[in-house]
Every structure is written in C-alpha cells, then in structure tokens.
C-alpha cells in the first residue's frame, strides 16, 4: 500500500491488531445468526511525510452507513466543549449574522446548535442518515454528503462560502485526505478560517492508547503530518492549541495560502519542535506501541478471569468504538463481561460488534448492582464516575484498562 497522503510505499509497521469488525457496526438482535465482516486492523507509518495510517481494507460508505450509531450529544462534557468552542470562535474572528459557518461531520448538531443560537447562518455536512436526522430535528440545515472538492464546489454555488469551517474529529476519518482538505481550500472565503480537532499522535503514543486504532480512523495525526498535508492542498497552518478532549487532542487553525494571511503563531513551531524532540521522524519512536498493547491485553484478561473465579460480576460502561477495539483484540466475550451499559438509545438493545456483548440501558446498573464497572471510554472516566456515584452504596468499583489496569 502507498501512503494516502504523499503516495510513498509504506514499509514501517506500527501495530497489527489482528482482525475485527468495524468498531461502530453494532449488531441487531435479528442479525445474531448472520456472520459479521472481520477484516485486518493494521497500522503503518509513512517515512516520507510521517502520516500514520490504517491499511486499506474497508470502504468509508460501509463504515458510515444509515445505521451509524455514534451520537455526540450523549456526552455532557463534549457538549460543553462545543459550546465553548463556538464562543471562542465568535470572539476571536468576529463572527456575526452576516457570517457563514459550515461544519464538516456535523453529527447530530451538537455544535451547530450553539452557532444557530447566536443567530449566525450555519450549515452542516453529515453523511450518516441517523445523525443527520437528529441534527435536522434541532432545526439545523444539513447536507447528507461526504465532503471533498466536488461537495465544496456545490456548496460554493449555493452561497455557502465560509468564514469559519469546523471539523472536529473527522480529519482522521477520511480515506482521501487530499481531496478532503482540497475542499476546505475551495469553500473557505479568502478571509476564512478552518479549524481541525483530532487526537494527537504524541498523546496516543505516550499514553499507549492503541484502542483508539480502528477502521474508521484512517489516519493518526501529528502536526508534522498535518502541516505537510495542508501545504499540499493550498492551506497554511497559522495556530495550534492543546486540548484535553479524547485523552489529548490538538486544535489546528488553517487559512488559504492565496487568501488574506494571518501571522503564524509561535505555538506552531513549538509543537513541531516538541514532535521532533519526541522522535516522530524516527522509526524507533513507533516500536513501543505493539508490546504495550499486548501487556494491556494480558492485564485485562487476568483481571476478568480472576474476577470470574472469585464469583464477581463485571460489566462495562460506554459502548465506545475504542472499547470494541480493546475487547476484540483481547478476545473478551459475554462470559467475562456480562453486558455494557450506554446512554445512547440507538445502541441499546444491540450487541457489540465481534464480541456480541449486549448493550443495555444504564438503569441496569442500579438493578443488578455489579461488583466492577469497566469504563471503556476512559477519556470520560470523571464524567462517568460522577454520574454513577450511586454505585458507592454497594461498593462497586470502576476499572479502566488503558494505559494500565486501574481500579478506582
């Protein structure tokens, strides 16, 4: 396979997680007698532009289909993050009722609802029917499309040249990343700004977050790689900031190279230097993740097996894609993890892909009173432990597996 960023043949492996189904392909009860699609989950590194990427085995339209079950609005911390983002962008870039805001991967309207609430015209681009429907129910205008140069041309002709384009946790999800970024260069006004948020590679490696690797994530991004990609597609990075979301993310600000140029902030060079010092341009940097994943797998299995031997009940919380990567890599099934609770009704009554562990309502926790609750979206641990403080009444304990097994 060649690098999807620069076309160089890929020769440096990062990790091989075996095979698994797509991490958001939840199984309905009427599909339990059917076979699932299991495909290799391998990640490699381009030694030319240093883009980390999954090897191609699945198509985007099969991953982001009509039954796509990830809805952003079920996390209160993520909603608060989106509301703060809108307030910051309005103040920094002087957005008014005469501005145009376009969000790519608008999901269920979690962010654009705050733009619309300020009276700023906005549009969402969202290819998954389930989440697009939820966004429209909030009164938002949504185009049910995959984004790229052709989509940008259509939106331009419809008067949607943008002052601000937002793209949270989507840059990693696109197979043709050059076409995607080329669309931003086309749709932005000459004075416009686009922001991308994504979990950063430095945090993934330092935190041994191998569970964030799954088929929907085609790329794993450093500023080093993103700067190369932007330059190739008519964009310039002019600022970057660190975020705590998703275990550690970057927010990157870009502008058109042929537009009104803002001064490049010192934070850009500082981040690039931090990545260089960490070793992102060396093969040795990428050698630590595979052994860490194997250790984490063994720690989790030892805990689950011992709990079962002791007659303890272990359940999960959060039917997250990262949890599916972990459970399928470790080979965990319902005999070791009875069920997983999730607040998203679109997941309840279904089964996790691969492991076939049932997804239930959070009410089940208070009814069955498990001994341990394995938190699969570990990045939301604080939110979840606060939300379910009632489990202290019977002595239940929260558990996370990444970056090491921890019992709270």
C-alpha positions as CSV (number, residue, x, y, z in Angstrom):
1,X,0.0,0.0,0.0
2,X,1.1,3.6,-0.7
3,X,0.7,6.5,1.7
4,X,-2.7,8.1,1.3
5,X,-1.0,11.5,1.9
6,X,2.1,11.6,-0.3
7,X,1.9,8.3,-2.3
8,X,5.2,6.8,-0.9
9,X,5.1,3.0,-0.4
10,X,4.5,2.1,3.3
11,X,7.3,0.0,4.8
12,X,7.3,0.8,8.5
13,X,4.6,-1.1,10.6
14,X,3.2,0.4,13.8
15,X,0.9,-2.4,15.0
16,X,-1.1,-5.4,13.9
17,X,-4.2,-5.9,15.9
18,X,-5.3,-9.0,14.1
19,X,-8.9,-8.9,12.6
20,X,-12.0,-7.3,13.9
21,X,-15.4,-6.0,12.6
22,X,-15.8,-2.2,12.0
23,X,-16.0,-0.8,15.5
24,X,-19.3,1.0,15.1
25,X,-21.1,-1.8,13.3
26,X,-23.4,-2.7,16.2
27,X,-25.3,-5.9,15.7
28,X,-29.1,-6.0,15.9
29,X,-30.9,-9.0,17.5
30,X,-32.2,-10.1,14.1
31,X,-28.6,-10.3,12.8
32,X,-27.2,-12.6,15.5
33,X,-27.5,-15.6,13.2
34,X,-25.6,-13.8,10.5
35,X,-21.8,-13.7,10.0
36,X,-20.0,-10.4,10.6
37,X,-17.4,-8.9,8.3
38,X,-14.0,-9.3,10.0
39,X,-11.1,-7.5,8.4
40,X,-7.4,-6.9,9.3
41,X,-6.6,-4.0,11.5
42,X,-3.1,-3.0,10.7
43,X,-1.5,0.4,11.0
44,X,1.7,1.6,9.3
45,X,3.8,4.8,9.2
46,X,4.9,6.7,6.1
47,X,8.7,7.5,6.4
48,X,8.4,10.4,3.9
49,X,5.6,12.6,5.3
50,X,5.2,10.7,8.7
51,X,1.5,10.2,8.3
52,X,0.4,7.2,10.5
53,X,-2.5,5.3,8.8
54,X,-4.5,2.1,8.7
55,X,-4.0,-0.2,5.8
56,X,-7.0,-0.2,3.4
57,X,-9.5,-3.0,3.9
58,X,-12.8,-1.2,4.2
59,X,-14.8,1.5,2.3
60,X,-15.9,4.7,4.0
61,X,-19.5,4.3,2.8
62,X,-19.7,0.9,4.5
63,X,-18.4,2.3,7.8
64,X,-20.5,5.5,7.9
65,X,-23.9,4.0,6.9
66,X,-27.5,4.7,7.6
67,X,-27.4,2.9,11.0
68,X,-24.2,4.7,12.2
69,X,-24.7,4.8,16.0
70,X,-22.2,7.4,17.3
71,X,-24.2,10.5,18.5
72,X,-22.1,13.3,20.0
73,X,-24.8,14.8,22.2
74,X,-24.9,12.0,24.7
75,X,-21.7,13.3,26.4
76,X,-22.3,16.4,28.6
77,X,-18.6,17.2,28.6
78,X,-18.5,17.2,24.8
79,X,-21.5,19.5,24.6
80,X,-19.8,21.9,27.0
81,X,-16.6,21.7,24.8
82,X,-18.6,22.5,21.7
83,X,-20.4,25.5,23.3
84,X,-17.0,26.9,24.5
85,X,-15.6,26.5,21.0
86,X,-18.4,28.5,19.4
87,X,-18.0,31.3,22.0
88,X,-14.2,31.4,21.4
89,X,-14.5,31.5,17.6
90,X,-17.2,34.2,17.6
91,X,-15.0,36.4,19.7
92,X,-11.7,35.7,18.0
93,X,-12.9,36.0,14.4
94,X,-15.7,38.5,14.9
95,X,-18.5,36.3,13.5
96,X,-21.9,38.0,13.1
97,X,-25.2,37.4,11.5
98,X,-23.5,38.3,8.2
99,X,-21.0,35.4,8.5
100,X,-21.3,31.8,7.3
101,X,-20.3,28.8,9.3
102,X,-20.0,25.3,7.8
103,X,-19.3,22.3,10.0
104,X,-18.0,19.1,8.3
105,X,-19.1,16.0,10.1
106,X,-21.9,17.8,11.9
107,X,-23.1,14.6,13.5
108,X,-26.3,15.2,15.5
109,X,-26.0,19.0,15.6
110,X,-24.1,19.0,18.9
111,X,-22.0,22.1,17.8
112,X,-24.1,23.9,15.2
113,X,-27.0,24.3,17.7
114,X,-24.8,26.8,19.5
115,X,-23.9,28.7,16.3
116,X,-27.6,28.9,15.3
117,X,-28.5,30.0,18.8
118,X,-26.3,33.1,18.2
119,X,-28.2,34.0,15.0
120,X,-25.3,33.1,12.8
121,X,-26.2,31.3,9.5
122,X,-24.8,27.8,9.5
123,X,-24.8,24.6,7.5
124,X,-23.8,21.0,8.4
125,X,-22.3,18.4,6.1
126,X,-23.0,14.9,7.5
127,X,-23.1,11.7,5.5
128,X,-24.7,9.4,8.1
129,X,-28.5,9.4,7.8
130,X,-29.2,8.6,11.5
131,X,-27.2,11.6,12.9
132,X,-28.2,13.9,10.1
133,X,-31.9,13.3,11.0
134,X,-31.2,14.1,14.6
135,X,-29.5,17.4,13.6
136,X,-32.4,18.3,11.4
137,X,-34.7,17.8,14.4
138,X,-32.8,20.6,16.1
139,X,-33.8,22.9,13.2
140,X,-30.4,22.8,11.5
141,X,-29.8,22.7,7.8
142,X,-27.8,19.6,6.8
143,X,-26.4,18.2,3.6
144,X,-26.2,14.4,3.7
145,X,-22.9,14.1,1.8
146,X,-19.3,13.1,2.1
147,X,-17.1,16.2,1.8
148,X,-14.4,16.8,-0.8
149,X,-13.6,19.1,-3.7
150,X,-16.9,18.3,-5.6
151,X,-19.0,18.9,-2.5
152,X,-17.2,22.2,-1.8
153,X,-17.9,23.3,-5.4
154,X,-21.6,22.6,-5.0
155,X,-21.9,24.5,-1.7
156,X,-20.0,27.4,-3.2
157,X,-22.5,27.7,-5.9
158,X,-25.3,27.7,-3.3
159,X,-23.8,30.7,-1.4
160,X,-22.1,28.8,1.4
161,X,-18.5,30.2,1.0
162,X,-17.5,30.1,4.6
163,X,-16.0,32.5,7.2
164,X,-15.4,29.6,9.5
165,X,-15.3,25.9,8.8
166,X,-15.2,23.5,11.8
167,X,-14.1,19.9,11.5
168,X,-14.0,18.1,14.9
169,X,-12.7,14.5,14.9
170,X,-13.2,13.9,11.2
171,X,-9.8,14.6,9.6
172,X,-8.7,11.2,10.8
173,X,-11.8,9.6,9.3
174,X,-11.4,10.3,5.6
175,X,-9.8,7.9,3.2
176,X,-8.9,10.5,0.6
177,X,-7.4,13.1,2.8
178,X,-6.1,15.3,0.0
179,X,-9.5,15.6,-1.6
180,X,-11.0,16.4,1.8
181,X,-8.5,19.2,2.5
182,X,-8.8,20.5,-1.0
183,X,-12.4,21.0,-0.3
184,X,-11.6,23.4,2.5
185,X,-9.3,25.4,0.3
186,X,-12.2,25.7,-2.1
187,X,-15.0,26.5,0.3
188,X,-13.3,29.0,2.6
189,X,-13.6,32.6,1.8
190,X,-10.2,34.4,1.2
191,X,-10.5,35.7,4.7
192,X,-11.9,32.5,6.1
193,X,-10.5,30.1,8.8
194,X,-10.9,26.4,9.3
195,X,-10.2,24.5,12.5
196,X,-9.5,20.8,12.8
197,X,-9.6,18.9,16.1
198,X,-8.1,15.5,16.4
199,X,-6.5,13.2,19.0
200,X,-2.8,13.9,18.7
201,X,-0.2,11.2,17.9
202,X,2.1,12.3,20.7
203,X,-0.6,11.5,23.3
204,X,-1.6,8.3,21.6
205,X,2.0,7.0,21.8
206,X,2.8,8.4,25.3
207,X,-0.5,7.0,26.7
208,X,-0.3,3.7,24.8
209,X,-3.8,4.4,23.5
210,X,-3.8,1.5,21.0
211,X,-7.6,1.2,21.5
212,X,-8.1,4.4,19.5
213,X,-7.0,2.5,16.5
214,X,-9.9,1.2,14.4
215,X,-11.1,1.1,10.8
216,X,-13.0,4.4,10.9
217,X,-9.7,6.1,11.8
218,X,-7.8,6.1,8.5
219,X,-5.1,8.4,9.9
220,X,-3.4,9.2,13.3
221,X,-2.2,12.7,13.2
222,X,0.7,14.8,14.3
223,X,1.1,18.5,13.4
224,X,4.1,17.4,11.4
225,X,1.9,15.3,9.1
226,X,-1.0,17.8,9.1
227,X,1.3,20.7,8.1
228,X,2.6,18.6,5.1
229,X,-1.0,17.7,4.1
230,X,-2.2,21.3,4.3
231,X,0.7,22.6,2.3
232,X,0.0,20.0,-0.4
233,X,-3.6,21.3,-0.6
234,X,-3.4,25.1,-0.6
235,X,-3.7,25.6,3.1
236,X,-1.4,27.0,5.8
237,X,-1.4,26.3,9.5
238,X,-1.2,29.5,11.4
239,X,-2.0,28.4,15.0
240,X,-2.4,25.3,17.2
241,X,-3.6,24.7,20.7
242,X,-3.6,21.8,23.1
243,X,-6.9,20.2,24.2
244,X,-7.7,17.7,26.9
245,X,-10.5,16.1,24.8
246,X,-10.3,12.4,23.8
247,X,-7.3,11.9,26.0
248,X,-5.3,14.7,24.5
249,X,-6.0,16.5,21.2
250,X,-4.8,19.3,19.0
251,X,-6.9,22.2,17.5
252,X,-5.2,23.4,14.4
253,X,-6.2,26.7,12.7
254,X,-5.6,27.0,8.9
255,X,-6.1,29.6,6.2
256,X,-5.9,29.7,2.4
257,X,-2.4,30.3,1.1
258,X,-3.9,32.5,-1.6
259,X,-6.1,34.5,0.8
260,X,-5.7,37.1,3.5
261,X,-2.8,35.7,5.6
262,X,-2.7,35.9,9.3
263,X,0.6,35.8,11.2
264,X,1.8,32.3,12.0
265,X,1.8,32.0,15.8
266,X,4.8,30.7,17.8
267,X,2.7,27.8,19.1
268,X,3.1,26.2,15.6
269,X,6.8,26.0,15.7
270,X,6.8,25.0,19.4
271,X,4.5,22.0,18.6
272,X,6.6,20.9,15.6
273,X,9.7,21.1,17.8
274,X,8.1,19.0,20.5
275,X,7.2,16.4,18.0
276,X,10.7,16.3,16.5
277,X,12.2,16.0,20.0
278,X,9.8,13.1,20.8
279,X,11.0,11.3,17.7
280,X,8.1,11.3,15.3
281,X,10.5,11.3,12.4
282,X,12.4,8.2,13.6
283,X,11.4,4.6,13.2
284,X,12.4,3.9,16.8
285,X,9.6,6.1,18.1
286,X,6.9,3.7,16.8
287,X,8.4,0.5,18.2
288,X,6.8,0.8,21.7
289,X,3.1,0.6,20.9
290,X,2.8,-3.1,19.9
291,X,4.4,-4.5,23.1
292,X,2.3,-2.1,25.2
293,X,-0.9,-3.3,23.6
294,X,0.0,-6.9,24.4
295,X,0.7,-6.1,28.0
296,X,-2.6,-4.2,28.4
297,X,-4.5,-7.2,26.9
298,X,-2.9,-9.6,29.3
299,X,-3.6,-7.3,32.3
300,X,-7.2,-7.0,31.4
301,X,-7.7,-10.8,30.8
302,X,-6.0,-11.6,34.1
303,X,-8.4,-9.2,35.9
304,X,-11.5,-10.6,34.2
305,X,-10.5,-14.2,34.7
306,X,-9.7,-13.6,38.4
307,X,-13.0,-11.8,38.9
308,X,-14.9,-14.7,37.4
309,X,-13.0,-17.2,39.6
310,X,-13.9,-15.1,42.6
311,X,-17.6,-15.0,41.7
312,X,-17.7,-11.3,41.0
313,X,-19.9,-9.6,38.4
314,X,-18.1,-7.4,35.9
315,X,-20.0,-5.2,33.4
316,X,-18.9,-2.4,31.1
317,X,-20.0,1.2,30.6
318,X,-19.8,3.0,27.3
319,X,-20.3,1.1,24.1
320,X,-17.5,3.1,22.5
321,X,-15.5,2.3,19.4
322,X,-12.3,2.3,21.4
323,X,-13.8,-0.3,23.7
324,X,-14.6,-2.6,20.7
325,X,-11.0,-2.4,19.6
326,X,-9.9,-3.4,23.1
327,X,-12.4,-6.2,23.6
328,X,-11.9,-7.8,20.2
329,X,-8.1,-7.6,20.5
330,X,-8.3,-9.3,23.9
331,X,-10.9,-11.8,22.8
332,X,-13.4,-10.8,25.6
333,X,-16.9,-12.3,25.3
334,X,-20.1,-12.1,27.5
335,X,-18.8,-14.9,29.8
336,X,-16.2,-12.4,31.1
337,X,-18.1,-9.1,30.6
338,X,-21.8,-9.7,31.1
339,X,-23.1,-6.5,29.4
340,X,-22.2,-2.9,28.6
341,X,-24.5,0.0,29.5
342,X,-24.7,3.0,27.3
343,X,-26.9,6.1,27.5
344,X,-27.4,6.2,23.7
345,X,-30.8,4.6,22.9
346,X,-29.5,3.9,19.3
347,X,-27.1,1.4,20.8
348,X,-29.3,-0.1,23.5
349,X,-30.8,-3.5,22.5
350,X,-28.0,-4.2,20.1
351,X,-24.7,-6.1,20.6
352,X,-21.1,-5.0,20.4
353,X,-19.5,-6.0,17.0
354,X,-17.3,-9.0,17.3
355,X,-17.7,-9.8,21.0
356,X,-21.6,-9.9,20.8
357,X,-21.8,-8.4,24.3
358,X,-25.3,-7.0,24.8
359,X,-25.7,-3.2,25.1
360,X,-28.3,-2.2,27.8
361,X,-29.7,0.9,29.4
362,X,-27.7,2.4,32.3
363,X,-30.7,1.6,34.6
364,X,-29.4,-1.9,34.6
365,X,-26.5,-0.9,36.8
366,X,-28.7,0.1,39.8
367,X,-30.9,-3.0,39.3
368,X,-28.1,-5.7,39.1
369,X,-25.5,-3.9,41.3
370,X,-22.3,-5.3,39.7
371,X,-19.1,-5.5,41.6
372,X,-16.9,-3.9,38.9
373,X,-17.7,-1.5,36.0
374,X,-15.2,-1.5,33.2
375,X,-15.2,2.0,31.7
376,X,-14.4,1.6,28.0
377,X,-14.3,5.3,27.0
378,X,-11.6,6.0,29.6
379,X,-11.4,9.6,28.5
380,X,-14.8,10.2,30.1
381,X,-14.0,8.5,33.4
382,X,-14.5,11.6,35.5
383,X,-17.9,12.3,33.9
384,X,-19.0,8.7,34.3
385,X,-17.9,8.2,37.9
386,X,-19.7,11.4,38.9
387,X,-22.8,10.4,37.0
388,X,-22.9,7.0,38.7
389,X,-21.8,7.9,42.2
390,X,-24.7,5.9,43.5
391,X,-22.7,2.7,43.0
392,X,-20.7,3.6,46.1
393,X,-23.7,2.4,48.1
394,X,-22.9,-1.2,47.4
395,X,-19.2,-0.9,47.0
396,X,-18.9,-1.2,43.2
397,X,-15.6,-0.1,41.8
398,X,-14.7,1.4,38.4
399,X,-12.0,-0.1,36.3
400,X,-10.0,1.2,33.3
401,X,-7.6,-0.9,31.2
402,X,-5.6,1.8,29.3
403,X,-2.8,2.7,29.7
404,X,-2.7,0.2,32.5
405,X,-5.2,-1.7,34.6
406,X,-6.5,0.7,37.3
407,X,-9.3,0.0,39.8
408,X,-10.8,3.2,41.2
